[in-house]
């Protein structure tokens, strides 16, 4: 039973006891008063009648007339005259059939009013004649008692209603801070840190003050951990001078893009070189050269910022690289980089030249192959002179299809359920299966191959079909879970969350299969939490109560910069391959992953690593606190 209900029951019991007690005391007092008045009246009337009868000198007829006269003029139940031996000489008694004021019989039986007889001696001088007994009617006392009880009940009921009305405000004043404290505790369970206003009630104020202090302390600890993780990330991944990714981390990012089955599966790699950096350093000085390199890094970041999944790095002294993935946003051309750098250097009066080499890439190519092509383009550009641009054309070619044709192919594949879910195991530290990662593949042409998302996702985004594809993938995963009982993970495109009906449809489908829904893992990219925070939080709010696990994938680069990460309501986070790869050979990356896992564990989240291709990284990741791994190096027993 809730505390508020207990308070209400206590108040009602107190009011009821006060009501019954007050009414009972009044009833007893009123009945005692009326009985006393009847007794006194009977005694006075008996004395008065006895005095009158004593003047009749024992004449019975005269005394009978006097008794009759008194009986007829008063409200008496009985008047009797007895001789000295106790024999009734004359008596008059009221007819019980005479109707008087309406008083319920149950009330008369419940609260009887006794009319005590009044007795007086009748004499003739010194000779005793007998005694007279007078009993007044009690019905009139019952009538007064009945009317008084009704009035008293009405008055007490009114007072009770007023007391209840006042108590409502009092209980509401207690309920409000209690609800706020309960909501605060519930928010802590959901990894949300909120503070509440301290109530005026001293006991509740101390409770709220203590809870607020806990929230502030936890929030401060999280902020400290986030700052530490960000510092470790910069140490592990970034160049100290420019803040861009250093060579090892940039190569890891490029490798992850070439291996990923998501995204467009294609893009462009730009290499930018400051020509004769040693000579520039000698002529301009170390400080100006550092400023030049920082300015160049800023320009590359600004130009690439509008492209989704852009990666920018400094490979060595004067060599910079930009990896862009094709998306709906047009990819900047190599000439645009050269022109922007030329204008910026001219405005800053920096006497240095830059060359740009570029090469397109597609999923499945090796990192060495792409870098070699870009180096070749860069060498050709350098041979041509300052701010030259060279592009090495891609050897691969693909047929160009319009949006309508892509829409027909995708819609047909969905309608005919030409979809396949792959199965890649995610194992915990003990080697047990956590769930199967199930990326979707579509058979765009009847009888053709099932193609990964990198081949069709860009056009699905353009055609607005991602939510339908994700819904079909979830439906297929639920069917497979119901068949074999093994948990499955399905990734959702951030664009699907923009469909206002997607989450309600998903919730309805999960509610239709509650057992399978409890074994389903859904995940969205880290970028979705950055760009669509409220949508991801609503996804967690709607689906987590059904038992479905919700998490972030491809995470690590910007986790510490997601404001209010603790309020999302996630269950787990998967660290991106570019973050988790190579931890066995790189102490800085190992420290960053360890700090990230510690921060996420502090929020009650499970931490997994994806895309692990080197078996040596697996034990190192387990030592860092990672709860499970997946990737080419992970094999089931």
N, C-alpha and C positions, 0 to 999 in steps of 0.2 A: 504494500500500500504506500502511495506517495506521501511525502511529508505534508504537502498542501492538503491532501484529503484527510490526513490525520488531524491537522489543525482545524479543518472544517468540522470534523466529527467531534473534536473536543469542544469547539465553540457551540455547536448544536446541543451537545450533551449538557454543557453548562447552562445554556439558555433554557433548555427543557427542565432541568432540575430547579433552576430559579423560578421558572413559571409554575411548575407543579408545587414547589414549596410555598411560594407566595399565595397561590390559590388555596392550597390546603390550610395554611395558617389563617387566611381570611375566612374560609368556610367554618373552621372550628370555632373561631372567635365569634362570628356572626350567629352561629347556632347556639353557642353558650349564652350570648347576650339575649337572644330571643327567648330561650328557655327561662332565663332569670326574670325577664320581664313578665312572662306568663305566670311564673310562680308568685311573683309579687302581686300581680293583678288578682290572681285567684285568692290569695290570702287576704288582700284588702277587701275584695268583694264579699268574701265569706264573713269577715268581721262586721262589715256594714249590714249584711243580711241578717246575721245573728242578732245584732242590736235591734233591728226592726222587728224580728220575730219575738224577741223577749218582751216587747211591749204588748203582745197579743194575749198575755196572761195564760198561755197554754191552750188557747182556743185553736184547735186544729183547722177548722174551716178558714178562719181568718189567716192563719199562717200559710195555708195552701194558696189563698188568693195573693198574698204578698210574694210568695215564691213564683207563682205564675206570672205576676206582673213583671218581676225582675227578669225572668227567663225570656219573656217576649220582647223586652226592650234591649237586650244585650246579645252578644255573640257567645253563647255558651254551648258546650257539648253536653253537659249534664249538671243538674242541681238536685240534690236529694236531701231529705230531712229524716233523721233516724232518732228513735226514742233512746232512753237510757240503756235499754237492753241491746241496742244495735239493730233493731228491726226497723225497716224502711217504712216510714209513715206516709211520706209523699215524695214523689220524684218526677222530674221532667227531663227527658233526654232528646237530643236533636235527632231528626230523621236522617240516617246516613245516605239516603237516596237523593237528597237535595244537592243539586249541582252548584259548585262554587267556581271560583277562578280556576282556569285550566293550568294545572301543574302536573307534569308527567309522573305517572305512578312509580316509575323506576327511580325518579329523583326522591320521592317521598320514602321509598324503601331504602335507598342508599344513604340519605341524610335524614333520619327521623328526628322530629322535634317533639320532645315530651312536654306535655302540659301537666305539671305537678298539681294535684288537687289542693284547694284551700279549705281548711277545716276550722270551724269556730263553734263554741258552746252556746246553746240556747237555754235560758233560765227564766224562771218566774220568781223574781225576788231572790231568796236564798235556795229555792228548789230548782234542781236541774231538770230541764224538760227533755233535752237531747242535744244533738249536734247537727249542723248543716255542713254539707260538702259541696264546693263549687269547682267545676272544671270548665275552663274556657276552651273555645275552639282553637286547634293548632293549624288549621288549613290556611289561615291568614298569615301565620308565621312562615309557613312553607312558601306561600306566594311571595312574601317579602324576600325570603332567602333565595328563591328561584330568580326573581328579577334582579336582585343584587349580584347573584353569581353570573348572570348573563352580562351585566354591565362590567363586572370585574374581569371576566374573560375577554371582553372586547378591549378593555383598557390594556390588559397584560399582553394581548395579541398585538395591539398597536405598538406597545413599547418593544415587544420582541421583534416586530418588523423593522422598527427604527434601529434597534441594536444590530440586527442582521445586515441592514443597509450600511451602517457605519463599519461593521466588521468586514464587509466586502472590500471597502477601501483599505482597511488594515491588512487583510490577507493579500490584496493586490500589491500593496507596498512591499510585502514579504516575498510574494511570488516573483516580482520583477527582478530583483537582484539574484534570487535563486535561479531563475531561468537563465539570466545572463551568465552566472557562474557555471551552470550545467552546460550551456552552449560553449563556454570557454574551454571546459574540460573535453567536450566532444570535439572541438576544433583541434585540441592538442592530440587527440586520438587520430584525427585526420591529417595531422602534421601541418596544421595552420595555427599561427601564433597571433592571437588577438588579445587586447586588453579591454577591460570594462571599467565603467565609472563606479567608484566606491559608494555603496549605499549609506544611508544615515544610521541604520541599525548597527550598533557597535560590533556585535558578534559577526554579522554578515560583512561588515566593513573589514574586519580583520581577515576573514576568509578571502574576500576579493583582493585585498592588499597582498596576501601571500600568493594567490594565484597569479596576479599581475607580475609579481617579482619573479616567479618561476618562468612566466612567458618571456619577460624581458631578458632573463638570464639565458634561456634557450635560444632566443633570437640572436643575442650577442654572440653566443658560442657558434651558431651557424654562420653568422657574418664573418667571424674570425676564421672559421674553417674555409669558407668560400674565398676569402682574401688569400689565405695560405695556398689553397689549391690553384688559384689564379697565378700566384707568384711561381709556384712549382711548374705550372704549365708553360709559363714564359721561359723559365730556365730550361725545361726539357725540350720545348718545341721551337722557341723563337730566337732569332738573332738579337744579340744584346744591343747593337747600335740602331737598327731600323725597326725592330719589333715584328718583322716578318718571320715566317717559318724558315728555320735553317735548312740546309741541304737534306739532311737525313729525314726530317719530318716532311718536307715537301715531296721527296721521292716516295715516302709512304702514302701521302695523300694521292699522288698521281697513280700509284699502284692500286689503291683502293678504288679509284674512279675507273681504271681499266678493267677491274675484276667485278665491279658491281653489276648486278642484274637489274638494278633500278635506275631511274633517271633516263636520259635520252640515249645513253650508250655511246655518245660521240661528243667531240668538242675540239678545242684548239689549244695547243701549247705554244706560248710565246717565250722566247729567251731574249732578254734585254741586256746589253753589255755596255759599260762605260769604257770607251776606247782609251787604251794606254793609261790605266788608273795610276800606275806608278809615276808617270810623268805629270799627271794632274796633281798628284799629291806633292811632288817636288815644287811645282810652280805655284800652287795655291796655298799650300800649307795643310797641315794635318786637320786643323779645326775646320777650315772651309771645305775640305774634301769630305769630312764627316757630314757637314751640313748638306753638301751636294747629294750624298748617298741617302740621307734621310728625306730630302726633298723628292728624290727619284722614287723612293718607297711610297711616299705619300701620294704621288701622282698615280702610280700603278694601282694603289688601293682605291683611290677615288674613281678611276675609270672602270675598275672591275666590280665596284660595290653593287651595281644594279643587276649583276648576273648571279642567278642562283647557283650555289655550290662553287663559287670562285675560290681558288687557292692562290696565294701569292707568297713567294719565298725568295730568299737571298741564297744563291748556291755557293758563292765564294766572294772574294773581294769586290769585283765590279760586275759580277754576273747575277742577274735577277731573272725570275721565271714567274709566269702567270699561266695557270691551268684553268680553262673555262669549259663549262659544259653547255651544250646547246639546249636552249629552252625557248619559251615564248618571247623572252626578251632578246633582241638582236645582239649577237656577240660583237664587241668592238673589233674593227679591222686593225691589222698591224700598223697600217699607215696612221691610224688615229693615235696610237701610242706614240709613234715617232713625232708627229706634229705637236701633241700636247707637251711632250718633254722639251722639244725645241722652244716652244713659246715660254714655258716655265723657266728654262735656263736663261733665255734672253731677258725676261723680266728681272731675274735675280742677278743678272750680269755674271753668270757662271760660264767660264770659257772651257767647256768640255763638250765632247761629241758622244753620241750614243748610236748604236745600231740595233736593229730588231730582226730576229729570225723567227719564223713560225712554221708549224706543221699541224695538220689536222690529225686527230686520233679517233680510233674506234675501239669499242670494248673487245677484249680478247687479244689485243696487241700486247707485247711485252714492254716493260718500262725502258729497257735498254734500246729497243727498236725505236720508240718514240723520241727518247732523248738524243739518240744518234741522228735522227732526221732533223731535229731542231738544231743540233750543233752544226750540221752541214749547212742549214739555211743561215745560221748566224755567221759562219765562216764566209759564205758568199757575200753576205751583207757587209761584213767588215772589209772585204777586199774592194768594195765599191766606194767606200768613203763614209763621211759623217752623215748620220741620220738616214742611212740606207735601210731598206726593208727588203727581205727575201722570204718567200714562202715556198716550202717544198710540198708539192701536191701529194695528196693521199693516193696510194695505189688502189684502194678499194673503191668500188663504185656500186651504187644501188639504184634501182628504178625509182623515179620520182612519181608519186601519186598525189592526187588532190585530196582535199579534206572530205569531199563527198564520198569518194571511193574508200577512204579510210573509215568513215562512219559506217558505211554499208558492211565492210569487213568485220568491224568490231561488233556492230549490232547483231550480225548474223552469228558470230561466234558465241555471243551471249545467249541469243535465242535458242540455239541448238546445243547449248551447254558444252561447247568444245573448249573446255578448260581443264587444266591439270594442276594439282598442287604438288610441288616437290616436297621432299622430306630430308631435312638436314638436322641431325640430332644436336640438342643442347644438353650437355652432361654436367652434373654437379661435381663437387670435389671428390665424392666417393665413386664417381663413374656411373652413377645412376641417371636414368633419363629424366630430365625436367620437362621438356616438351620437344616436339619436332617443329623446326622452323619450316614454314610452308609458303614460299613465294609462289605466286600464281603465274602460269604460262598459258597462253592462248594459241589455239590453232586457227590462224586467220584464214587459211585456205583449206577447204575440205581435202583431207588426205595429206596435207602438208605437215611440217614439223611444228611442234609446240614451241613457241618463241617466248623468250624472257621479256620481262617488263621493259627493259632498256630499248627493245625494238618497237614497242607500240605505245608505251606510256605517254610520250610527248603528244602524239596525236589523240590519245584518249583524253588528255588534259584539254587540248584545243576543242575537241568535240563535246566536252562536258559529260563524259561517260565514266569517269573514275568512280563515282559513288555507286553506280550500278555494277561495275566490275568488282569493287570491294565487297558489296553486298552478296554477290554471287560466290565470291571466294569464302566469305564467312559461312554462307549456307552450306557449301560443299564441305568445309572443315567440320561443321556441326554434324553433318551426316556421317563423316568418317570417324569422328570421336564416338558417336553413338554406336558405330559398328564394332570398333576394336577397343574403345575405352582409353586410348592413349591421347594425352594432351597435345594440342597443336597451337602454334603461334601464327597469326596472320597479320601482316603489316597493312595499315590503312594510309592512303595518300592524303596529304594535308588538304588537297583540294576537295576531297570528299566531305570534310568537316564544314565546308562553306555551303553545302547543300542543307538547307534548314530541315528537310524531312529525312535526312540520312540517319541521324541518331535515333529518332523515334521508330523508324522502320527496323533498325538494328535491334533496338530494345524489344520490340514486339516479337521479332524472330527468336531472340534469346529466351524470352519468357515462354515461348512455345516449346522449348527444349531445355528445361532447367538443369537436368543432369549433365547434358553435354556442355551447356553454357558454363558450368563450374569448372570445366577442363579446357576452356578456351582462353588463349592469351592474345590480346590485341595490342598493337604497338604503332606509334606514329613517330616520325622523325623528330630529332631535336629541334630542327628549324621550325616545326609546327608550334612547339611550346614557346619559341621566341616571337613568332609572328602572329599566332592565333591563340594566345594564352587562355582567354575566356572560353573558346571553343573546346580546347583540350580539357579544361577543368569541367565543363559541362558533360563531356564524354565520360569522364571518370565518375561524375556524380550520378549519371543515369545508369551506367552499366556495372559499376563495381558492386552495388547491392545485390546483383544477380549472381555473384560469385565469379564473374569474369575478371581476369587479371589484366591491368592496363599498364603499359610501360612506354618508355622512350627508346628508340633505336638510333644508331649512328651518332651517339652522344659522346661528349668529352671535351670538345673544343670550346663550347660556350655554356657548359652547365653552370658554372659559377656566376655567369652573367644573366641567367634567367631569374628575373626578379620574382620573389615569392614562389620559388620552386617548391617549397614545403606546402604550399596551398593547392597544388595541382591535384593531390590525392592519388598519386601514382603507386604502383606496387613494385616496379622494378625499372632498372635502367640498363641498356646494353651499350657498352663502350665501343666506339667505332674502331675498325681495324687499323686506321691510321694512328690511333692513340695506343692501342694495345700491342701492336706488332713490335717485336724487337726489344721487349722489356728485359729479356734474359741477358742481352749484351749492352744495355744502356742503363746506367744507374740513375740518370736524371729522369728518364721515362718511367723507370720503376718507382721512383719516389712520387712522381706525379700520379700514377695509377693508384698507388697505395693511399695517398692523401684523398684522392677522389672517392675511392671505395669507403674510406673512413667517414668522409662527410656524408655520403649517401646512406651508409649504415646508420649514422646518427639520426637520419630522418626516417628510419624504419624501412628503407628500400633494399631490395635485393639487387646485386650488381653482377652483371654478366659481361663477357667479352666476346665479340663477334669477329669473324674473318681471320681466325688464327690459322696460319699455314705452317708455322715452325713448331714442331713438338716440344722444343726446349722452352718455349714461352709458356707452356701450360703450367708446369710446376711453379714457375716464377709468378705467374698471375695468381695462383692459389695462395702463395705466400703473401701476396699483396692484399689479400682479403677478398678477391673476386670469387663469387659463389659458383660460377659455372662458365664454361667456354663452348664455343661452336666455331666451325670453320673446316677447311680442308684437312687439317691435322687431327681433327676429332673423329674418332672411329668408335662405333658401338661394339661391345663384346660379342 
